[in-house]
């Protein structure tokens, strides 16, 4: 009976020691990695939420830039921090076919690149920054000018007074987007321009067309008048050929005298 009791005590003691050793190994081995993994999960969730919240009107690049940068940093930490000689990322990838962490990371990168947000915010030395690009600054300058005009102009005079600002904005957008028509430019700018076009097309294009019709009509009138003047000069201003009188031999003799 004593032997059985002694064996039971030794077994419990051994189990306790192994448990403590496992706790120490987890604490020293993967606890830091778990913190980094949880941080990454939070930023992935935050970026997904942000992209949905700002999907209409689309301000993905502007509204989610800092969340996206934090996501990149959190993934970078997983790839650089090592515990007991093992990179943290290796604890969570290449262990199953899902590779959830890497899949979520790649999906976020693809969404950002499809939106071409890197055209709105600079990438320096391969690192995404929150610095505005010149394209974004110039577009916002034209867009703000047009917005100021529309806010300070009566509806009746809006199309006439703000047409020049609208044309300047539209022309600039065409220059930055024509390089690749299939992809377009930064999604924030694309959505702003589409909204502007959708407003101006039904409301102000008729005013623009009226001016174009006046110009075309004036040009045609000038051409018609020019043609009529040419025809008038050609037919009415034609002079008769002078009549040559044949002189007689008697007149020739007189002239010689």
Residue frames relative to the residue before (quaternion, step in Angstrom):
aa qw qx qy qz dx dy dz
X 1.0000 0.0000 0.0000 0.0000 0.00 0.00 0.00
X 0.6541 0.5088 -0.3037 0.4703 3.56 1.00 -0.88
X 0.6358 0.5294 -0.3365 0.4497 3.52 1.05 -0.81
X 0.6414 0.5176 -0.3283 0.4615 3.56 0.97 -0.83
X 0.6526 0.5110 -0.3132 0.4636 3.56 0.96 -0.86
X 0.6520 0.5170 -0.3161 0.4558 3.58 1.00 -0.85
X 0.6441 0.5167 -0.3192 0.4650 3.58 0.98 -0.85
X 0.6396 0.5271 -0.3202 0.4588 3.59 1.00 -0.82
X 0.6561 0.5068 -0.3127 0.4635 3.58 0.95 -0.87
X 0.6585 0.5083 -0.3115 0.4594 3.57 0.96 -0.91
X 0.6403 0.5306 -0.3217 0.4528 3.58 1.02 -0.82
X 0.6617 0.5008 -0.3017 0.4694 3.55 0.95 -0.89
X 0.6487 0.5185 -0.3138 0.4603 3.55 1.01 -0.85
X 0.6478 0.5190 -0.3111 0.4628 3.57 1.00 -0.86
X 0.6431 0.5220 -0.3119 0.4654 3.56 0.99 -0.88
X 0.6472 0.5233 -0.3149 0.4562 3.57 1.00 -0.86
X 0.6571 0.5150 -0.3101 0.4549 3.57 0.95 -0.92
X 0.6590 0.5060 -0.3076 0.4637 3.59 0.95 -0.90
X 0.6331 0.5353 -0.3263 0.4540 3.57 1.04 -0.81
X 0.6595 0.4993 -0.3043 0.4724 3.57 0.94 -0.88
X 0.6468 0.5178 -0.3238 0.4568 3.57 0.99 -0.79
X 0.6374 0.5203 -0.3245 0.4667 3.57 1.04 -0.79
X 0.6371 0.5272 -0.3265 0.4578 3.56 1.01 -0.84
X 0.6565 0.5074 -0.3159 0.4602 3.55 0.97 -0.87
X 0.6586 0.5154 -0.3096 0.4525 3.56 0.99 -0.88
X 0.6529 0.4948 -0.3133 0.4802 3.57 1.00 -0.83
X 0.6584 0.5203 -0.3173 0.4418 3.55 0.92 -0.87
X 0.7455 0.3890 -0.2198 0.4946 3.55 0.94 -0.88
X 0.7305 0.4708 -0.2337 0.4359 3.55 1.17 -0.57
X 0.8581 0.0988 -0.0130 0.5038 3.61 0.64 -0.99
X 0.4442 0.7005 -0.4742 0.2952 3.60 1.17 -0.08
X 0.6620 0.4887 -0.3067 0.4784 3.59 0.93 -0.89
X 0.6413 0.5227 -0.3217 0.4605 3.58 1.01 -0.78
X 0.6282 0.5348 -0.3369 0.4537 3.57 1.04 -0.72
X 0.6244 0.5280 -0.3317 0.4706 3.58 1.04 -0.76
X 0.6659 0.4940 -0.2976 0.4732 3.58 0.93 -0.91
X 0.6356 0.5245 -0.3272 0.4623 3.57 1.02 -0.80
X 0.6630 0.5002 -0.3072 0.4647 3.59 0.94 -0.86
X 0.6192 0.5297 -0.3419 0.4681 3.59 1.05 -0.73
X 0.6527 0.5121 -0.3099 0.4645 3.55 0.95 -0.89
X 0.6396 0.5287 -0.3206 0.4567 3.57 0.97 -0.87
X 0.6516 0.5175 -0.3153 0.4562 3.60 0.99 -0.82
X 0.6860 0.4721 -0.2913 0.4709 3.59 0.95 -0.84
X 0.5977 0.5419 -0.3578 0.4702 3.59 1.10 -0.64
X 0.6741 0.4847 -0.2884 0.4770 3.57 0.91 -0.95
X 0.6535 0.5241 -0.3114 0.4487 3.57 1.00 -0.83
X 0.6631 0.4958 -0.3081 0.4686 3.58 0.98 -0.82
X 0.6362 0.5205 -0.3266 0.4665 3.58 1.00 -0.80
X 0.6602 0.5023 -0.3011 0.4702 3.57 0.96 -0.87
X 0.6520 0.5238 -0.3085 0.4531 3.56 0.97 -0.89
X 0.6696 0.5062 -0.3082 0.4476 3.59 0.88 -0.90
X 0.6561 0.4872 -0.3086 0.4867 3.58 1.11 -0.64
X 0.6459 0.5399 -0.3206 0.4342 3.58 0.95 -0.89
X 0.7902 0.2820 -0.1327 0.5277 3.58 0.98 -0.82
X 0.3204 0.7656 -0.4894 0.2678 3.53 1.08 0.84
X 0.8022 0.0216 -0.0243 0.5961 3.63 1.22 -0.28
X 0.4197 -0.3494 -0.7846 0.2937 1.56 -0.85 2.29
X 0.5442 -0.6593 0.4161 0.3099 3.56 -1.06 0.72
X 0.1490 0.7441 -0.6394 0.1231 3.53 -0.73 1.19
X 0.0874 0.8519 -0.5085 0.0897 3.54 1.10 0.81
X 0.7056 0.4778 -0.2834 0.4398 3.57 0.73 -1.05
X 0.7064 0.4640 -0.2673 0.4628 3.57 0.84 -0.97
X 0.7497 0.4351 -0.2265 0.4443 3.58 0.81 -0.99
X 0.7789 0.3557 -0.1679 0.4884 3.61 1.08 -0.65
X 0.3581 0.7727 -0.4762 0.2188 3.60 1.24 0.07
X 0.7069 0.4564 -0.2839 0.4598 3.62 0.83 -0.91
X 0.6193 0.5228 -0.3415 0.4760 3.59 1.05 -0.68
X 0.6506 0.5141 -0.3148 0.4618 3.57 0.99 -0.81
X 0.6490 0.5105 -0.3185 0.4656 3.60 0.96 -0.85
X 0.6413 0.5114 -0.3215 0.4732 3.59 0.99 -0.78
X 0.6136 0.5441 -0.3390 0.4610 3.57 1.07 -0.75
X 0.6555 0.5102 -0.3104 0.4623 3.58 0.93 -0.88
X 0.6655 0.5052 -0.3015 0.4593 3.57 0.94 -0.90
X 0.6577 0.5164 -0.3179 0.4469 3.58 0.95 -0.83
X 0.6529 0.4854 -0.3177 0.4871 3.59 1.02 -0.72
X 0.6186 0.5437 -0.3380 0.4555 3.57 1.06 -0.75
X 0.6202 0.5372 -0.3397 0.4599 3.60 1.04 -0.73
X 0.6426 0.5248 -0.3208 0.4570 3.58 1.00 -0.78
X 0.7094 0.4533 -0.2608 0.4725 3.58 1.07 -0.68
X 0.7339 0.4317 -0.2342 0.4692 3.61 1.19 -0.39
X 0.6758 0.4764 -0.3025 0.4741 3.58 1.01 -0.74
X 0.0675 -0.7976 0.5992 0.0113 3.56 -0.91 0.96
X 0.1335 -0.7663 0.6253 0.0628 3.53 -1.15 0.68
X 0.8341 -0.0146 -0.0504 0.5491 3.56 -0.75 1.12
X 0.7155 -0.4725 0.2445 0.4528 3.54 1.05 0.85
X 0.6618 0.4755 -0.3068 0.4917 3.60 1.24 0.09
X 0.4321 -0.6831 0.5269 0.2627 3.57 -0.85 1.01
X 0.5743 -0.6306 0.3987 0.3372 3.56 -0.92 0.94
X 0.6392 0.5475 -0.3429 0.4173 3.56 0.94 -0.84
X 0.6247 0.5665 -0.3410 0.4154 3.57 1.08 -0.67
X 0.5719 0.5836 -0.3885 0.4259 3.58 1.21 -0.31
X 0.7945 0.3412 -0.1315 0.4848 3.56 1.14 -0.66
X 0.7223 0.3622 -0.2522 0.5324 3.61 1.21 -0.12
X 0.8021 0.2893 -0.2407 0.4637 3.50 -1.38 0.36
X 0.5582 0.5884 -0.4033 0.4238 3.56 1.20 0.44
X 0.7845 0.0608 -0.0500 0.6152 3.58 1.24 -0.33
X 0.6512 -0.5591 0.3525 0.3729 3.55 -1.22 0.33
X 0.5972 0.5845 -0.3712 0.4048 3.63 1.16 -0.39
X 0.0048 -0.8261 0.5605 0.0592 3.58 0.91 -0.95
X 0.0535 -0.8796 0.4723 0.0192 3.51 0.87 1.10
X 0.6680 0.5110 -0.3271 0.4309 3.61 0.80 -0.92
X 0.6962 0.4599 -0.2814 0.4739 3.57 0.80 -0.96
X 0.6281 0.5421 -0.3355 0.4461 3.60 1.02 -0.75
X 0.6683 0.4901 -0.2967 0.4744 3.59 0.92 -0.91
X 0.6345 0.5300 -0.3231 0.4605 3.57 1.04 -0.78
X 0.6747 0.4888 -0.2928 0.4692 3.59 0.85 -0.96
X 0.6333 0.5315 -0.3366 0.4507 3.61 0.97 -0.76
X 0.6534 0.5044 -0.3119 0.4705 3.59 0.99 -0.80
X 0.6364 0.5183 -0.3234 0.4709 3.57 0.99 -0.83
X 0.6667 0.5111 -0.3053 0.4484 3.59 0.89 -0.92
X 0.6337 0.5246 -0.3323 0.4612 3.59 1.00 -0.78
X 0.6604 0.5100 -0.2995 0.4626 3.57 0.93 -0.91
X 0.6961 0.4713 -0.2759 0.4661 3.57 0.91 -0.89
X 0.6231 0.5282 -0.3422 0.4644 3.60 1.04 -0.69
X 0.6684 0.4754 -0.2894 0.4933 3.57 1.12 -0.66
X 0.3017 -0.7850 0.4808 0.2482 3.59 1.33 -0.22
X 0.1753 0.8158 -0.5281 0.1575 3.56 1.00 0.82
X 0.5646 0.6061 -0.3815 0.4103 3.58 1.19 -0.42
X 0.6061 0.5270 -0.3700 0.4668 3.60 1.24 -0.17
X 0.6645 0.4698 -0.2986 0.4986 3.57 1.23 -0.35
X 0.7887 0.1637 -0.0675 0.5887 3.56 1.10 -0.75
X 0.5133 -0.7229 0.3856 0.2555 3.51 -0.73 1.20
X 0.2252 -0.7024 0.6571 0.1556 3.50 -1.31 0.62
X 0.0509 -0.8173 0.5735 -0.0232 3.57 -0.53 1.18
X 0.8386 -0.0389 -0.0293 0.5426 3.54 -0.72 1.15
X 0.7113 -0.4720 0.2479 0.4581 3.55 1.01 0.85
X 0.6445 0.5025 -0.3139 0.4833 3.59 1.29 0.12
X 0.4174 -0.7048 0.5180 0.2464 3.56 -0.84 1.00
X 0.0889 -0.7893 0.6069 0.0294 3.56 -0.92 0.98
X 0.5084 -0.6353 0.4867 0.3177 3.55 -1.33 0.10
X 0.4212 0.7087 -0.4634 0.3249 3.61 1.26 0.29
X 0.4362 -0.7068 0.4961 0.2530 3.56 -0.87 0.97
X 0.4189 -0.6937 0.5311 0.2475 3.55 -1.04 0.81
X 0.6405 -0.5184 0.3950 0.4063 3.56 -1.28 0.28
X 0.5884 0.5708 -0.3643 0.4420 3.57 1.10 -0.66
X 0.6762 0.4865 -0.2899 0.4712 3.56 0.91 -0.93
X 0.6552 0.5197 -0.3165 0.4477 3.60 0.92 -0.86
X 0.6818 0.4870 -0.2912 0.4617 3.58 0.89 -0.95
X 0.6509 0.5127 -0.3216 0.4583 3.57 0.92 -0.89
X 0.6693 0.4998 -0.3028 0.4588 3.59 0.87 -0.92
X 0.6084 0.5493 -0.3539 0.4504 3.58 1.09 -0.67
X 0.6757 0.4663 -0.2876 0.4933 3.60 0.88 -0.92
X 0.6713 0.5136 -0.3031 0.4401 3.57 0.92 -0.93
X 0.6650 0.4987 -0.3024 0.4666 3.60 0.96 -0.84
X 0.6120 0.5427 -0.3458 0.4597 3.58 1.08 -0.69
X 0.6699 0.4815 -0.2927 0.4835 3.56 0.94 -0.90
X 0.6466 0.5234 -0.3231 0.4512 3.61 0.95 -0.83
X 0.6394 0.5214 -0.3209 0.4650 3.57 1.00 -0.83
X 0.6490 0.5171 -0.3127 0.4622 3.56 0.99 -0.85
X 0.6876 0.4873 -0.2934 0.4513 3.59 0.86 -0.91
X 0.6584 0.5090 -0.3123 0.4582 3.59 1.08 -0.67
X 0.7627 0.3841 -0.1885 0.4850 3.56 1.06 -0.75
X 0.6595 0.4865 -0.3002 0.4882 3.60 1.26 0.18
X 0.5216 -0.6323 0.4768 0.3174 3.55 -1.04 0.79
X 0.6326 -0.5635 0.3809 0.3705 3.53 -1.15 0.66
X 0.6537 0.5391 -0.3212 0.4229 3.59 0.97 -0.84
X 0.7668 0.3467 -0.1763 0.5106 3.57 1.07 -0.77
X 0.3792 0.7735 -0.4531 0.2292 3.57 1.29 -0.04
X 0.7070 0.4738 -0.2811 0.4435 3.57 0.72 -1.05
X 0.6814 0.4877 -0.2955 0.4589 3.56 0.98 -0.78
X 0.7486 0.4322 -0.2341 0.4449 3.59 0.78 -1.03
X 0.7641 0.3688 -0.1955 0.4918 3.60 1.08 -0.66
X 0.3811 0.7556 -0.4686 0.2534 3.58 1.26 0.04
X 0.6516 0.5246 -0.3292 0.4380 3.60 0.91 -0.84
X 0.6557 0.5010 -0.3094 0.4726 3.60 0.99 -0.81
X 0.6360 0.5280 -0.3210 0.4623 3.56 1.04 -0.78
X 0.6633 0.4991 -0.3046 0.4671 3.58 0.90 -0.90
X 0.6355 0.5316 -0.3322 0.4508 3.61 0.99 -0.81
X 0.6597 0.4979 -0.3004 0.4760 3.58 0.96 -0.89
X 0.6788 0.4981 -0.2943 0.4522 3.58 0.84 -0.96
X 0.6582 0.5081 -0.3120 0.4596 3.58 0.95 -0.84
X 0.6564 0.5032 -0.3235 0.4597 3.59 0.96 -0.81
X 0.6421 0.5179 -0.3328 0.4569 3.56 0.96 -0.80
X 0.6251 0.5421 -0.3392 0.4476 3.57 1.01 -0.76
X 0.6635 0.5158 -0.3163 0.4400 3.58 0.98 -0.78
X 0.7332 0.4178 -0.2532 0.4730 3.63 0.99 -0.70
X 0.7169 0.4384 -0.2577 0.4769 3.58 1.20 -0.31
X 0.5817 0.6261 -0.3774 0.3567 3.60 1.14 -0.44
X 0.5075 0.6611 -0.4277 0.3501 3.62 1.21 -0.33
X 0.7891 -0.0062 0.0113 0.6141 3.57 1.07 -0.72
X 0.2270 -0.8313 0.4958 0.1076 3.55 0.06 1.31
X 0.6405 0.5517 -0.3391 0.4128 3.59 1.07 -0.66
X 0.7483 0.3677 -0.2056 0.5124 3.58 1.04 -0.75
X 0.3153 -0.7571 0.5163 0.2464 3.56 1.00 -0.73
X 0.5554 -0.5861 0.4583 0.3714 3.55 -1.19 -0.52
X 0.8103 -0.2273 0.1833 0.5081 3.57 -1.30 -0.29
X 0.5226 -0.6983 0.3915 0.2934 3.57 -0.71 1.12
X 0.5933 0.5656 -0.3747 0.4333 3.62 1.06 -0.61
X 0.6902 0.4674 -0.2739 0.4798 3.56 0.91 -0.93
X 0.6255 0.5486 -0.3315 0.4448 3.55 1.01 -0.80
X 0.6795 0.4812 -0.2951 0.4687 3.57 0.92 -0.87
X 0.6289 0.5265 -0.3346 0.4641 3.60 1.01 -0.75
X 0.6809 0.4913 -0.2947 0.4562 3.57 0.91 -0.92
X 0.6370 0.5238 -0.3283 0.4606 3.57 0.99 -0.79
X 0.6423 0.5145 -0.3193 0.4699 3.59 1.00 -0.81
X 0.6462 0.5150 -0.3154 0.4667 3.57 1.01 -0.81
X 0.6554 0.5049 -0.3094 0.4688 3.56 0.93 -0.86
X 0.6528 0.5262 -0.3153 0.4444 3.57 0.95 -0.88
X 0.6606 0.4826 -0.3124 0.4827 3.60 1.09 -0.60
X 0.7341 0.4543 -0.2528 0.4369 3.56 0.80 -1.00
X 0.5936 0.6152 -0.3774 0.3559 3.58 0.97 -0.73
X 0.7688 0.3374 -0.2296 0.4924 3.65 0.71 -0.91
X 0.7349 0.4675 -0.2360 0.4308 3.59 1.07 -0.66
X 0.8373 0.2239 -0.0741 0.4932 3.57 0.90 -0.87
X 0.5341 0.6420 -0.4241 0.3503 3.58 1.13 -0.34
X 0.5916 0.5701 -0.3725 0.4316 3.59 1.13 -0.57
X 0.6200 0.5180 -0.3408 0.4808 3.57 1.15 -0.66
X 0.6537 0.5056 -0.3082 0.4713 3.55 1.01 -0.85
X 0.6473 0.5134 -0.3196 0.4640 3.56 1.01 -0.79
X 0.6021 0.5565 -0.3590 0.4460 3.59 1.09 -0.71
X 0.6673 0.4896 -0.3013 0.4735 3.58 0.91 -0.87
X 0.6395 0.5195 -0.3242 0.4649 3.55 1.05 -0.77
X 0.6399 0.5196 -0.3267 0.4623 3.58 1.01 -0.80
X 0.6334 0.5237 -0.3306 0.4639 3.58 1.00 -0.80
X 0.6635 0.5022 -0.3065 0.4622 3.56 0.94 -0.88
X 0.6639 0.4989 -0.3049 0.4662 3.57 0.91 -0.92
X 0.6524 0.5166 -0.3127 0.4579 3.58 0.97 -0.87
X 0.6521 0.5096 -0.3149 0.4647 3.58 0.97 -0.83
X 0.6470 0.5238 -0.3180 0.4538 3.57 0.98 -0.87
X 0.6611 0.5007 -0.3057 0.4678 3.57 0.93 -0.90
X 0.6370 0.5349 -0.3301 0.4462 3.59 0.99 -0.81
X 0.6494 0.5121 -0.3184 0.4634 3.58 0.97 -0.87
X 0.6502 0.5204 -0.3177 0.4532 3.58 0.96 -0.85
X 0.6600 0.5092 -0.3073 0.4589 3.60 0.95 -0.90
X 0.6528 0.5122 -0.3163 0.4598 3.58 0.95 -0.88
X 0.6388 0.5323 -0.3238 0.4515 3.57 0.99 -0.85
X 0.6572 0.5068 -0.3067 0.4660 3.56 0.96 -0.89
X 0.6562 0.5135 -0.3125 0.4563 3.61 0.95 -0.86
X 0.6450 0.5129 -0.3242 0.4646 3.57 0.99 -0.79
X 0.6396 0.5294 -0.3233 0.4540 3.54 1.00 -0.84
X 0.6601 0.5011 -0.3045 0.4696 3.57 0.95 -0.90
X 0.6424 0.5324 -0.3234 0.4464 3.59 0.98 -0.85
X 0.6738 0.4868 -0.2985 0.4689 3.54 0.91 -0.92
X 0.6705 0.5280 -0.3038 0.4235 3.54 0.96 -0.87
X 0.7825 0.3413 -0.1776 0.4895 3.61 0.88 -0.91
X 0.7466 0.4065 -0.2427 0.4674 3.59 0.80 -0.91
X 0.7204 0.4370 -0.2607 0.4714 3.57 1.04 -0.55
X 0.4259 0.7078 -0.4674 0.3149 3.60 1.22 0.19
X 0.2873 -0.7779 0.5389 0.1478 3.62 -0.74 1.06
X 0.4943 -0.6446 0.4955 0.3075 3.50 -1.22 0.66
X 0.5175 -0.6414 0.4677 0.3193 3.53 -1.05 0.74
X 0.4992 -0.6667 0.4524 0.3189 3.70 -0.87 0.81
X 0.4311 -0.6975 0.5191 0.2411 3.57 -1.13 0.83
X 0.2518 -0.7709 0.5706 0.1293 3.56 -0.77 1.05
X 0.2257 -0.7861 0.5663 0.1024 3.63 -0.69 1.13
X 0.3669 -0.7290 0.5414 0.2020 3.51 -0.78 1.07
X 0.2809 -0.7702 0.5506 0.1572 3.56 -0.73 1.07
X 0.4650 -0.6740 0.5023 0.2777 3.57 -1.17 0.74
X 0.6523 -0.5098 0.3753 0.4167 3.58 -1.24 0.28
X 0.6066 0.5614 -0.3560 0.4360 3.59 1.15 -0.65
X 0.6583 0.5007 -0.3054 0.4719 3.57 1.02 -0.84
X 0.6232 0.5306 -0.3460 0.4587 3.56 1.06 -0.73
X 0.6474 0.5187 -0.3258 0.4537 3.61 1.01 -0.81
X 0.6395 0.5265 -0.3243 0.4569 3.55 1.01 -0.83
X 0.6549 0.5266 -0.3090 0.4453 3.53 0.96 -0.88
X 0.6369 0.5286 -0.3368 0.4488 3.55 1.06 -0.71
X 0.6353 0.5151 -0.3306 0.4709 3.59 1.14 -0.64
